[in-house]
Structures are given as structure tokens and as C-alpha cells.
């Protein structure tokens, strides 16, 4: 039987009457669409951990949308809280009833994706006695689809200590935070600020924050939250940020010996002010603001990273590259420190500028600086920055920096630094990541790089990675070492997959059948290789016909060969600068490749007659083009044109190509008609002349002229009559 302790607290008959390990406190408003998800996500904790659930009802049964009744099925206690625009007071109402050693709080518009890591933590006594605060992740969604979100680490689970309470009418937080911290990989979905209610919530937050600041103008946490709600995207937002930030920093300057928490919030205000000025490209003013307020702040490493990023932007846009470079290196130094001190990193981390402190940002900043140095060919500066970068474990972030560093190492003839980078990014088996091959290809394509010398440079790297083996074979091409290098490649069973696709062209050039390096590839792998080969040869289009011919000489026909040839010739023929002569030379080969490929994978009956509608449009097009070319060779022009038009009907992408052939035929036909008309005109004149000669009895003199007319106008009846008259007279 349910029972009510007093007018404000409802208690389940199964509620705990003694201490437990974990209290979960849930604020319930009117979130009927999400509360079920929330409570179900908590069920494993309630069932598998010594715990209790305290629900704080902020709306009352009479105004509830049904959320309260749902919550009752899970709750141990429900406390009625008269809403007074004070989130800390609402949290404290739940905290007051807590019997747990630990306290976890959550809202009814949030739910855990899974709680396995929390279960592991609370079922391990060594862990939950060792730590005092647990952080988990939260995805704050910015759209209803859940595809855009900001991830933060939030300390919403804490060991209860005497005097602990929530502070802050809005964006409340614990009054005390105790080390050591533990971060678990559980995460919460939060849709609180998307949809129709988001604007109202933001307006409510601004109102509560401003009211709090009237009561306590030196509350830096409230100032920071106010500015975070504005953003800096629009002129109006930036105007508000600048106005409120200046007021807040004036208040901060008057605080005697501000503690670390106040310092952190003051830095947030300072950073928002800089961001607003940077968004307006007011570089000089931003630098003045930095110089004015930075001495007032005692920055920790996390904040140094944020400020390094902002200062770099100011200096690089002020054309002060040397000073900008210092801040990139300082960022790297501070980030290194944070990665070595994980607990301190967790303590210092701020959800306001989380994306500003990450490997992505570190390598993004570095790439931006290196691009500037590359333009000025400051190769030694590039290498100096490269020496400081944390390459190990950063493979997914190095796509911009690695090619520049590779180029700098080549120009400076510094193989050592590239060797060190390779050792850091290679896996345990010594295999280099795909990005290494992509970077090598990018450098080879640079107009200022001698490709042969660069290949020789890369080939010297101490690595047995397949990509390096290929570079060594390329370097040995047309030398006595080539056979040995190729033997090593074959022994290593290197496949022609990306980024090893260079191997294919190497094999073809040296008249080596590529089958052993291709036959085991999956369709997806081979398609990626084909696409890459086509991309490479698209940049040297004129070489495609000769390369295709070499392939046909070395490699026997098969579906993979025909697919590659079809793709290469498609790229060649469908190029915007193709000439009509080039179309006529290669169109037949292309059509043969299309049909040959189709014959290896489709039933013969699908390719006959009008062709099956089940076939891809390019296949149907190729079939009719092949037929058209056969008709042209047989001098059946009408059928040739009909087949071309039929092929175009199935494959509109070929419109420009086929219409050029049709136009050429029309122009040729038109010219012939003009020639025929001119011949007829001349013939008429000669006929009159011959007739007059015959009338004068000059039959012998007329005979050669009649023969010329017969040759000029074959089948002409009037010429035949003249011939009869001529010989009758004779």
C-alpha cells in the first residue's frame, strides 16, 4: 500500500528505510514523450545496484501530462516541489531525502544510452570507495533527428559529503567537487533544447540569469551561462556578448582573491568576448582585450589551449605569422600536459569550448600554420612544428599535416623526421595507415616536386610496409634491381588495393600480368582501386588510350579487366575537351569493353534485341553503340544513325558525345548535297552545250563531253539520251 509521509512526500511501500549505495534523483516536469525512455534507462541501476529513486515533482498531479503517473511505477519517493524558478532549490529537495552514499541526478528529458559502465563502477567496491566524483558523457542535441549534437563530460554523480548542496537558480551545480574523479563511457541523450519549446526555455533561462545577477552581480558562473546562451553568430548576439562581458569582467576585477571556480567562469566570459571580436574581424581590439584581461586570470592548461587557439586566429589574420606559430607550439605543449594528467584534464575541462581542446583542433591549427609556412617555403619551420606534434594515436587527424611535413622533409632532405613519424603512426605489425599512401600521392602531384627523386627519397625509409615496397620497386624500374624488388612485392602478396593502386600501373608498364595481385580482391576493394586509377589517369587524359592498349596486351579478358577499361575509356570519352576524331577512335573500344563486361555477368538473352530494361543504362547504351559501329563499317548509314539514337535514348549522359557524331554526319551530308547541286548545275550547262554541238553535227567532239557527264552525273536519264542521239547521228 502506498503511503504519504507528509503533504509533500509520497513513498512506495517498497521504499528503502535504511542507507543504500546510490540515490538517483529525477526532476519531473511535463515530458511525457521522453520520461518512459528515461526511467527504462535507469531500470538496470535500480535493479542491479543497491539504490533508490527519488522523483522531484515540479508541476503537481493536477497539471501533470501523465509523466507523474509513469514515474510512480518506478519511484521509491516522490517529493512535491512548488516551482519557484530555482533549479538548485528543486535539486536540493531531492538531495534532502537522499539515503545513498552516492547521488546521481538526471532530468525527464534525458536518458542513458546504456549504463553498463555505471553498473561496473557501482558493483566494484574498490572503485566506488576510491573515487569521489563520476563524470559521464552527455549529447546535447541541436536537431530532432539527433544527427547534430555537442558532447560534454558532466559530473552528475557524486559521493555525498556533509554540507554538499546545489547552487544556482539556473544551470545549477554542486557547491563542492572532490577529487579524485572517474570518467565512465556511459552517455545521456538530451533533447531539452530542440523543438518548439527550445525558444521558450532560452528566454526563461535569460530571465532567471539576469534576475540572479541583480541579486549577486559578482556571480561569475551566472555571467558565463548568460553569455553562453547568446552565442556569437549574429550581430545582435555579438552586441549582447560584448556589452555583458565587459560588465562581468569589471565585476570580476573587484573580487578580492577569487577562487579557482570563479577564475574558470571569468575566463569563460573573457573567451566569449574574444570570440565576438574575432567573429567581427576586429583583430586589433581583440588583442587589446587579451592584453588587458589576461593578467587578471590564473590560467590552467585547458584554458591556455583555448586562449592559444583564439590568439593564433588573431595573429595569423593580422599577418603576424611568427607570433602565431608560438601559440600553436604552446597549444601543443599544453595539450601534451593534459593528456599526461588525465584526472586534471577531467577537472579542468569546460563544456563551453570543448571542441577547442582536442586532437582535431590541435592538428587543425597546426595544418593552418603549416599551409602558411609551405607558401613561404619555410621547410625548417614546418619540420620544427612537426617535431612537436603527437603523431602516435592521431592517424584520423593528420590528413592535412602529413603531406606538408612529407614535402618539407623531402625539400630539406631530412629523412630522419619522416622515419620517426612513420614509426609513430605504424601499427604493431609495422603497417602504415592508408593516409600515408594518400599523402605520398599528394606530394607526387605537386608541380614543384620531382616525382622520381621523391620516390627515391621515400624508398629509403626503413619499413617493410607494402607501400614502401612499391616505392622501392618504382625506384628500381629500368634497373638491374627491378626483378629483385618485384620478387619481394610478390612474396609479400601485395594486392592492388588503395593506396597500393600504383602497383597496377607498374605491372602494366613492365608487361607483367596483374592477375595475381587482383584476383583475390572483393568487388568493393576492386571498385575502389578502379576509381583511384581513373582519378589518376583523368589528370593525364591523353595517356588513357595507350594505357588501355597496354592493359589489353598484358592482361587476358575477364570481368575485372573489362570493368577497368570501360571506366578508363568512359572518363576519356566523356571529357569536356574530347575531339570528334578522338571519339571516333575510342568509341568502338569503349563499347566493346561495356559489352564484354556485360557478357560476364548477365544472361545472354538480356543483351539481345531491344535489351532488357533490367540492365543498367550504360550497358544498354554500349550495346547499341557496338551495333551502330558495326553498321557503319558495313556502310549502312541509316541503321548506324538509328542505333546511335537508340543508345542515347537509354543513356542521357552521352547526349553531348553522340550529338557530336550526329552533327558531323549531318554536316557531311549537307556538304555532299551542296556538291551534288553544284554538279547538277554544271551538268545542265554542259548538256546544253552538247545538244548544240549535236545539232551542228559535231558528234565526235561531243562524245568525250558526254562521257564526262556520265561520270559526273551517274544514272542521269538526260545524259543517256544525249549518248543515244550522239551515236544515232554517227
Buried (B, 14 or more C-beta within 10 A) or exposed (E): EEEEEEEEBBBBEEBBEEEBBBBBBBBBBBBBEBBBBBBEBBEBBBEEBBBBBBBBBBBEEEEBBEBBEBBBEBBBBBBBBEBEEBBBBBBBBBBEBBBBBBBBBBBBBBBBEEBEBBBEBBEEEEBBEEBBBBBBBBBBBBEEEEEEBEEBBBBBBBBBEEEBBBBBBBBBBBBBBEEEBBBBEBBBBBBBBBBEBEEEEEEEBBEBBEEBBEEEBBBBBBBBBBBBBBBBEEEEBBEBBBEBBEBBBEBBEEBEEBEEBBBBBBBBBBBBBBBBBBBBEBBEBBBEBBEEBBEBBEBBBBBBBBBBBBBBBBBBEBEEBEEBBEBBBBBBBBBBBBEEEEEBBBBBBBBBBBEBBEBEBBBBBBBBBBEBBBEEEBBEBBBBBBBEBBBEEBBEBBBBBBBBBBBBBBBEEBBEBBBEBBBBBBEEEEBBBBBBBBBBBBBBEBEEBEEEEBBBBBBBBEBEBBBBBBBBBBBBBEEEEBEEBBEBBEEEEBBBBBBBBBBBBBBBBBEBEBBBBBEEBEEEBBBBBBEBBBEBBEEEBEEBBEBBEBBBEBBEBBBBBBBBBBBBBBBBBBBEEBEEEBBBEBBBBBBBBBBBBBBEEBEEEBBEEEBBEEBEBBBBBBBBBBBBBBBBEEEBEEBBBBBBBBBBEBBEEBEEBBBBBEEBBEEEEEEEEEEEEEBEEEBEEBBEEBBEBBEEEBBEEBBEBBEBBBEBBEEBEBBEEBBEBBEEEE
